[in-house]
């Protein structure tokens, strides 16, 4: 399954099945509520610490799967397996957050340079 990083999508293989994850606006609103973040800047700040619990990663992956069109619960995600175990899940979360909040991937190079003033998310300069 191919994913378009320019649209914030990430491909993942979980339980031997291919999935596309995306933190859509609805998925981000869900995460704002789950993490009690007042806005996207606070949510991005929370994620940029690099300190995420297994529960945090479960919420992020579940929201990304739902944003990608998959009907899954956090309990479903907790039962899933990922190549590389916990480190594989952590890599997946990192890729998803990078695709959502900035940071290009080599498969999809960044769009042509445009001046961006006051970029609100980490990783953007």
C-alpha positions in Angstrom: 0.0 0.0 0.0 1.5 3.3 -1.0 1.3 6.4 1.2 1.6 10.0 0.2 3.8 11.9 2.7 2.8 15.2 1.2 -0.7 14.4 2.4 0.6 13.3 5.8 0.2 9.6 5.1 2.4 6.8 6.4 2.3 3.1 5.4 2.7 0.5 8.0 2.5 -3.3 8.3 0.7 -4.3 11.4 -0.2 -7.9 12.2 1.0 -8.8 8.7 -1.5 -6.5 7.1 -0.8 -3.2 5.2 -2.3 0.0 6.5 -2.2 3.6 5.6 -2.2 6.0 8.6 -3.0 9.7 8.5 -3.5 12.3 11.2 -6.4 14.1 9.6 -7.9 17.2 11.2 -10.5 15.0 12.9 -7.7 12.6 14.2 -5.8 15.6 15.5 -8.9 16.9 17.3 -9.3 13.5 18.9 -5.6 13.7 20.1 -6.1 17.2 21.4 -8.9 15.8 23.6 -7.0 12.7 24.6 -3.9 14.7 25.6 -5.9 17.7 27.0 -4.0 20.0 24.7 -5.7 23.4 24.1 -4.6 23.7 20.5 -2.3 22.1 17.8 0.7 24.1 19.0 0.4 22.5 22.5 -0.1 19.1 20.9 3.0 19.5 18.7 5.0 20.7 21.8 3.9 17.7 23.7 5.0 15.3 21.0 8.3 17.1 20.3 9.6 16.2 23.8 10.2 12.7 22.4 8.9 11.3 25.7 5.9 9.1 24.8 4.4 6.3 26.8 3.1 3.1 25.3 -0.4 4.5 26.0 0.5 7.7 24.1 1.8 5.7 21.1 -1.4 3.6 21.2 -3.6 6.7 21.0 -1.5 8.2 18.2 -1.4 5.0 16.1 -5.2 4.4 16.6 -6.0 8.0 15.6 -3.7 7.7 12.6 -5.4 4.4 11.5 -8.9 5.9 11.9 -7.7 9.0 10.0 -6.5 6.6 7.3 -10.0 5.0 7.1 -9.6 2.0 9.3 -12.2 1.2 11.9 -10.0 0.3 14.9 -10.1 1.0 18.6 -7.2 1.6 20.9 -7.8 -1.9 22.3 -7.3 -3.3 18.7 -4.0 -1.4 18.4 -2.8 -2.7 21.8 -3.2 -6.2 20.5 -1.4 -5.6 17.2 2.2 -6.6 16.4 4.7 -4.5 14.5 8.0 -5.6 13.0 10.7 -4.5 15.5 8.3 -4.7 18.5 8.2 -1.6 20.6 11.0 0.1 18.6 9.0 -0.6 15.5 5.9 1.1 17.0 8.1 4.0 18.1 9.5 4.4 14.6 5.9 4.4 13.2 4.8 7.1 15.6 7.9 9.2 14.7 7.2 8.8 11.0 3.5 9.7 11.4 4.3 12.8 13.5 7.0 13.9 11.1 4.6 13.5 8.1 1.9 15.5 10.0 3.9 18.3 11.6 6.7 18.7 9.1 9.8 17.0 8.0 10.1 15.8 4.5 10.7 12.2 3.5 13.1 11.2 0.7 10.4 9.3 -1.2 8.4 12.5 -1.5 10.7 15.5 -1.6 9.5 18.8 -0.2 7.4 21.1 -2.4 9.1 24.0 -4.1 10.6 26.5 -1.7 8.2 29.1 -0.4 8.8 31.7 2.3 6.9 30.7 5.4 6.6 33.2 8.3 6.0 32.1 11.9 5.9 28.3 11.3 3.9 26.9 14.3 5.3 23.4 14.4 8.6 21.9 15.6 11.1 21.0 12.9 10.2 23.9 10.7 12.6 26.7 10.1 
